[in-house]
Amino acid sequence: MIKGIVFDADGTLLDSMFIWDELGERYLSSLGIKAKNGLGEILFSMTLKESSIYLKNEYSLSKTPFEIEEGILEIVEDFYLNEVEFKDGVAQFLEKLSKKNIPMVIATSSDRKLLLGALKRLGAEKYFKAILTCSELNTSKKEPFIYLEGARILGTGTNETAVFEDVLFALETAKKAGFVCVGVEDMSSIKDREKIIATADYYIKDFTEEF
């Protein structure tokens, strides 16, 4: 029986992954520069700092890497505070869990401030006991620590805690740590769809599905 839930945010609760594909293009566009084809794929696996250095070198930008980072963050902040929405059925699903008194936390690789801004705008901050970020915990989702910390806060064992994730490697990490895993379909991970289905205990296309 599931007694607590750890949710990923981007690509799981939030329909937000496309911004990361578009981020370099949006930033360059703000400078009047047209991005080369495939920029989103190149930047996808990079940190913000690495992306800034890449953009400076590849597009011969006069700005410093720090200035580029600041410009990118402004675009991201505007997106989270004013644009991002929940994926289909999320709001109703969170309310249903709340009524059943099932505690929830978020475990994210994203920035706390931006995520909080989005959750407040969407009226959903109230549902979560905590928001855990990889940067604040000095970890990544290649290690189970953030999920284990979530379970500790929830007061639940791994075998009675569900982890909702859209990315294959994160699901693999949670699965190896003994969590009940729910794969959530997102277009950014569609290439791994079959592997995600094979790894997860459950797989949903969106939160309107019963499982």
C-alpha positions in Angstrom: 0.0 0.0 0.0 1.3 3.4 -1.0 1.6 5.7 2.0 3.6 8.6 0.6 4.7 10.0 -2.8 7.9 11.6 -4.1 7.2 13.6 -7.3 9.7 14.9 -9.8 8.6 18.3 -11.1 9.7 19.1 -14.6 8.3 16.7 -17.2 6.3 14.9 -14.5 4.0 17.4 -12.8 4.9 20.4 -14.9 4.7 20.6 -18.7 8.0 22.3 -18.8 10.6 20.2 -20.6 10.2 22.0 -23.9 11.6 25.2 -22.4 15.0 23.5 -22.0 14.9 22.5 -25.7 14.1 26.1 -26.7 16.1 28.0 -24.1 19.3 28.5 -26.1 17.2 29.5 -29.1 15.1 31.9 -27.0 18.2 33.5 -25.5 19.9 34.0 -28.8 16.7 35.3 -30.3 16.6 38.0 -27.6 20.0 39.1 -28.9 18.8 39.1 -32.5 20.8 35.9 -33.3 19.3 32.9 -35.1 20.3 29.6 -33.5 21.8 26.7 -35.5 19.8 23.6 -36.0 20.1 21.0 -33.1 21.1 23.6 -30.4 18.6 22.2 -27.9 20.0 18.7 -28.2 23.5 20.0 -27.7 22.6 22.0 -24.5 20.3 19.4 -23.0 22.9 17.5 -21.1 24.9 20.6 -20.1 24.8 22.6 -16.9 23.8 26.3 -17.1 27.4 27.3 -16.7 28.5 24.9 -19.4 25.7 26.1 -21.7 26.8 29.7 -21.2 30.4 29.0 -22.1 29.3 27.0 -25.2 27.0 29.8 -26.4 29.7 32.4 -25.9 32.3 30.4 -27.9 30.0 29.0 -30.6 28.2 32.3 -31.3 31.1 34.6 -30.5 29.1 36.6 -28.0 30.6 39.7 -26.4 28.9 39.0 -23.1 30.7 37.2 -20.3 29.6 33.6 -19.4 28.1 35.1 -16.1 26.1 37.7 -18.1 24.9 34.9 -20.4 23.8 32.9 -17.4 21.9 35.8 -16.0 20.1 36.3 -19.4 19.2 32.7 -19.6 17.9 32.7 -16.0 15.7 35.7 -16.8 14.0 33.7 -19.6 13.6 30.7 -17.4 12.2 32.8 -14.5 9.7 34.4 -16.8 8.6 31.0 -18.1 8.1 29.5 -14.6 6.4 32.5 -13.1 4.1 33.3 -16.0 3.8 30.5 -18.5 4.3 26.9 -17.3 1.3 24.8 -16.6 0.6 21.4 -15.0 0.3 18.4 -17.2 -3.2 17.0 -17.8 -4.9 15.8 -14.7 -2.2 16.9 -12.2 -4.3 19.4 -10.3 -7.1 17.0 -9.8 -4.7 14.2 -8.8 -3.0 16.2 -6.2 -6.3 17.2 -4.7 -7.4 13.6 -4.6 -4.2 12.5 -2.8 -4.6 15.4 -0.3 -8.2 14.3 0.5 -6.8 10.8 1.2 -4.2 12.3 3.5 -1.3 10.9 1.5 1.7 13.1 2.1 3.8 14.3 -0.8 7.2 15.9 -1.4 8.9 17.1 -4.6 12.4 16.0 -5.5 13.8 18.1 -8.3 16.9 19.1 -10.2 15.4 22.5 -10.8 15.8 25.8 -8.9 13.7 26.1 -5.7 12.7 29.7 -6.3 11.4 29.1 -9.8 9.5 26.0 -8.8 8.0 27.7 -5.8 6.9 30.5 -8.0 5.2 28.2 -10.4 3.5 26.2 -7.7 2.2 29.3 -6.0 0.8 30.6 -9.2 -0.9 27.2 -9.9 -2.2 27.1 -6.3 -0.4 23.9 -5.5 2.3 24.7 -2.9 -0.1 23.6 -0.1 0.1 20.0 -1.2 3.7 19.3 -0.5 5.5 18.7 2.9 8.8 19.7 1.4 10.6 20.6 -1.8 14.0 18.9 -2.1 16.5 20.1 -4.7 19.6 18.3 -6.0 21.7 21.5 -5.7 20.8 22.1 -2.1 21.5 18.5 -1.2 24.6 18.4 -3.3 23.5 15.3 -5.1 22.0 14.2 -8.4 19.3 11.7 -9.4 22.0 9.2 -10.4 22.2 8.6 -6.7 19.2 7.6 -4.5 19.8 10.1 -1.7 17.2 12.7 -2.7 14.5 10.0 -2.9 15.6 8.5 0.5 15.5 11.9 2.0 12.0 12.4 0.6 10.9 9.1 2.2 12.4 10.1 5.5 10.4 13.4 5.5 7.3 11.5 4.6 7.9 8.9 7.3 7.5 6.0 4.9 9.5 3.0 3.8 10.8 2.7 0.3 8.4 -0.1 -0.5 5.4 2.0 0.5 6.6 5.2 -1.2 5.9 5.9 -4.9 8.3 7.9 -7.0 6.9 9.6 -10.1 9.5 10.4 -12.8 9.6 10.9 -16.5 13.3 10.2 -17.1 14.8 6.7 -17.4 18.0 7.1 -15.4 16.0 8.6 -12.5 13.5 5.8 -12.5 16.4 3.3 -12.6 17.9 5.0 -9.5 14.6 4.9 -7.6 13.9 1.4 -8.6 17.3 0.1 -7.4 16.7 1.8 -4.1 13.4 -0.2 -3.6 10.8 2.5 -4.4 7.5 1.8 -6.2 8.1 3.6 -9.5 5.6 5.3 -11.8 6.8 6.4 -15.2 5.1 9.5 -16.6 5.2 10.0 -20.3 6.9 13.1 -21.6 7.9 13.9 -25.1 11.4 14.8 -24.0 11.9 11.1 -23.0 9.8 9.4 -25.7 12.9 7.8 -27.2 13.3 5.8 -23.9 9.6 4.9 -23.7 9.9 1.1 -23.9 12.8 1.1 -21.4 10.8 3.3 -19.0 7.8 1.0 -19.2 10.1 -2.0 -18.5 11.7 -0.3 -15.5 8.7 1.2 -13.9 6.0 -0.6 -11.9 3.4 1.5 -13.6 3.3 3.8 -16.6 0.9 6.6 -17.4 0.5 9.0 -20.3 -1.0 11.6 -18.0 -2.6 12.0 -14.7 -6.2 11.4 -16.0 -5.4 7.7 -16.1 -6.3 5.3 -13.3 -3.6 3.0 -12.2 
